[in-house]
Amino acid sequence: MKIKITNHFTNLSTVVDASLPMTTKKADSIRSRLCSQDCYSGDDLGASGPQVEGYRELLHRAQCAIMSGGIR
């Protein structure tokens, strides 16, 4: 399932396949497409503002992967 993630502050968006496993590296890659390194406008995946259905689940998996250093 593809999900479009947006950052309304930077006016950037990216599409990710939410059905694939989430890793720390993948979460960092998604965030880098939505925010610069010194940007604080987004959450752990770089999203800001309203998101599509299914985003909260993806964000939760990313946060678990980041915290554990593993795959979710």
C-alpha positions in Angstrom: 0.0 0.0 0.0 1.5 3.3 -1.1 1.1 6.3 1.2 1.8 10.0 0.4 3.5 11.8 3.3 3.5 15.6 3.3 5.2 18.3 5.2 3.1 21.4 4.9 5.8 23.7 6.3 8.5 22.8 3.7 5.8 22.1 1.0 7.4 18.8 0.2 5.9 15.3 -0.2 7.0 11.8 -0.8 5.3 8.5 -1.6 6.4 5.3 0.3 5.3 1.7 0.2 3.9 1.1 3.7 3.6 -2.6 3.1 7.4 -3.0 3.1 9.4 -3.5 6.4 10.5 -0.3 8.2 14.1 0.2 9.2 15.9 3.0 10.9 17.7 3.7 7.6 14.5 3.8 5.7 12.9 6.2 8.3 15.9 8.5 8.0 15.7 8.4 4.2 12.0 9.4 4.2 12.7 12.2 6.7 15.5 13.5 4.5 13.1 13.8 1.6 10.8 16.0 3.6 13.1 18.0 5.9 16.7 19.3 5.9 19.0 18.2 8.7 18.4 21.3 10.7 14.6 21.3 10.2 12.3 20.8 13.2 9.0 21.1 11.4 8.3 17.4 11.0 7.7 14.3 13.1 10.1 11.3 13.1 9.3 10.7 9.4 9.4 14.4 8.5 5.6 14.8 8.2 3.8 17.9 9.2 0.1 18.7 9.0 -2.8 16.3 8.2 -1.8 13.0 6.8 -3.7 10.2 4.9 -5.2 7.2 6.5 -2.6 4.6 7.4 0.0 7.1 8.2 -0.2 6.7 12.0 0.5 3.0 11.7 3.6 3.7 9.5 4.8 6.4 11.9 4.4 3.9 14.8 6.5 1.3 13.0 9.1 3.9 12.2 9.3 5.0 15.8 9.6 1.4 17.0 12.4 0.7 14.4 14.2 3.9 15.5 14.0 3.1 19.2 15.1 -0.5 18.8 17.6 0.0 16.0 15.8 -2.8 14.2 13.1 -3.6 11.6 9.4 -3.2 12.1 
